[in-house]
Amino acid sequence: MTLFPQAGTRVAKLTALGIGVAFMVTACGGSSTPTASETATGSAGGIACPAPEGGGGAAASQTAESGSVPASTGTTETPLRLGSLLPTTGSLAFLGPPEIAGVNLGVDEVNKAGGVLGKPIEVIHRDSGDTKTDIATQSTSALLGQGVSAIIGAASSGVSKTVINQITGAGVVHFSPANTSPDFTTWDDKGLYWRTAPSDVLQGKVLGNYMATCGAQTVGMIVLNDAYGTGLASNVKSAFEAAGGQVVAEELFNEGDTQFSSQVDKIIAAKPDAIALITFDQAKSIVPLMTGKGVLPTQMFLVDGNTSDYSKDFQPGTLKGARGTIPGTFAQEEFKKKLLAIDPALKDYSYAGESYDAVNLIALAAESAGSTKGVDIAGKLKEVSEGGEKCTSFAACVTLIREGKDADYDGQSGPVTFSDAGDPTEAYIGIYEYQDDNKYTAVKEEFGKL
């Protein structure tokens, strides 16, 4: 006898999201899209998600424009200097390598195209750690002391909250490739905070509705008690309840906690059809606790903070059929090859595109402003993201700018059209499924306007 009742045959209707959406199916890493039999596990007590439909590519191809780049019409005595504040330690350390690779790839391509305002751009990398330490504050002080115009990071919303006032107060652009807390939309940041990752208003709606379409009528949630976790959980809950479901248990834990038996026991006691794990790498401890008590992987739904490669952490099959959501488009093969040339050890690609786009957008804004000052760059970021002639690389976009035209950069993470608050107004959320090797493959993308 399983611990959970078989999910009902009723598939909850999708709630109206208040956003335009389009589902698109693609394969990731060259593997085929799961078949209906692979997606619908049919195990007693499991959740059977609908199989993907169609087979077209999800995002517009990111072809690199070729041709010579005209010389900059302006010059600078002070080269554009970027700092990165990305995790190499702490509970989000798995996100550091792809984000750092994305930054380095962007810097390399900008410099190959002639740099910004006649000079190559420079980058200085520093660890952000997590909210258990003061590493981010120390790293930020070091970066500001070296005269950076923009800081790319942090990955964690909680970490960014500890340094945003320090960065923006210095007149420096604070640009995160991975912050998703809705709190930043209304932050008093002097117009200097920007991000390429969409607010969790979108990811929460996608995940809440997806669990409903998979047949879940009740959900339990284990949630990290910080800006990221509680913000995302609130939006998941709203969407799931609007789709006709019920959240029957919600258990919190704090960053730094190492024991999760109490939370797991309380969730299991509520007998939900599905369980949403809104955590960082604490999932490495939580998943074995749940499977040890009879929870099936098909009942587990992960998020961007923990959808990672677990092939070296769990026995084969531990996560087979579990699903996860990550903001951004599926990494295109050509882009992945470029990232691997930067870091051959990469096994995750989460937020690499957003990090790469951050470099390109900052560089384009500096070129457009004719200045490497943070305030001047911030004043041009929205302009280079919208309204002009579409372009998908620094070289193509800067050519338009230097010819006196209006460039509209569309990047590896999506269209990247900014609001006045510095948020993307449209974005993709990718849905992934774990295979027997505890690695995840792409299932579908959902595109939404906020």
C-alpha positions, 0 to 999 in steps of 0.5 A: 500500500502506498502512502499516497492515494492515486491521483484522480482522473480529473485533470484540473483546468488551467487558471487564467494566468494573466499572461500570454503563453505558448507551449513549445517542445524541444529536445535537450542535449541531443536526446529525444523528447520523452515518449508518452510511456516515459512521461506517464509512469503509471505507478500506483500513487504517482502523478502522470503528466501529459506527454509533450505534443509536437516536435518543433524547436522551442526558441528562435535559433541563435545564429551568430551574425558575421561581418566586420564591426565598424569602429566605435564612434566614441572612446573612453579613457576608463575601460568598462570593468565588470565584477561578478558576484556568483556562487563558488561556495554555499548552497547554490554553488552548482549555479556558479560554473554555468553563470561564470562561463556565461560571463566569460563567454560574453566578455570574450565575444565582446572583446573579439568584436573590438570591445567597448568604446575602443577598449577591451572590457575587463572582468573580476570574479568574486564568490558570493557565498550564501546567506550563512556567511558574509562573503558577499559583502566582503566580495562587493567591497573588494569589487567596488574598490577596484572601480567596477561599473557593474556587478553581475550577481548574485544568484541568490535573491537573499544574497542580493538583498544583503548587497543591493544598497551597497552596490546601487549606493555607489552608483554601480549597476547591480545586474543579476542573472538569477534573482527571481524574488518579486521584491526587487520589482519595487526596490528603491534602487535608484534605477540601477538594479536589473535582471535577466531572470523573470520574477517568480510571479511567472515561474510560480504560475507555471509550476502551480498550473503544471502540477494541476495538469499532471492530475494533482488535486492536493500539494504539499510544499517544503520551502526555504524560508527566505525571499526566494523560497517564500516568494516562489511558494506564494505564487505556486500556491496561488496558481495551484489553488486557482486551478482547483487544487488545495495546498494541504501542508507547507513546511518551512526550514531555514538556510543552514538547517541540516535536519529535515525529518520533521518537515518531511514527516509532516508533509507525508502525514498530509497525504498530498498527491504531489510535493513541491520542493522549493529549496537549494541544495538541501534537496540532496538531503530531503529527497532520500528522506522522502523516497525512504518513506515511500514517496515516488519520484513522480510525485516530486516537483523541483524548481530552479534552486535545486533542478540539477545533475544528481547522477553522483548523489543518488542511486540510479532511478531515484529521481526518474519521473520527477519534474523541475522548472528553470526560467530561461530557454533550453540551452541551444546546442551551439551555445552549449558548445561555446560554454564548454569551450570556456569550461569543459567541466560544465554539467549544468547550464542554468542561468548561463544564458542570462549571465551571457546576456547580462554582459552583452546588455551592459556592454551595449548600453555603455556603447550607446551611452558613450560612457562606462559610468554605472549611472549612464549605463543604467540609463541605456539598458532599457533602450537596447532591449526594446523597440529597434532592429532585432539582433542576437549578438553583441557584434550585430547590435553594436554595429547598428548602434555605431551606424546610428540605428536603434538596436533591440537585443534578443539573447540566449535567455529570451527576448529580454525586454525590460520594464521601467523597474529593470525586470524582463517583461516576457520570458520562458520557463523550461520544464524538465524531467529526470531520467534513470541516471538522475539527470534531467532532459527538456520536456517543454517551454512556456513563454509568458508576458508579465 
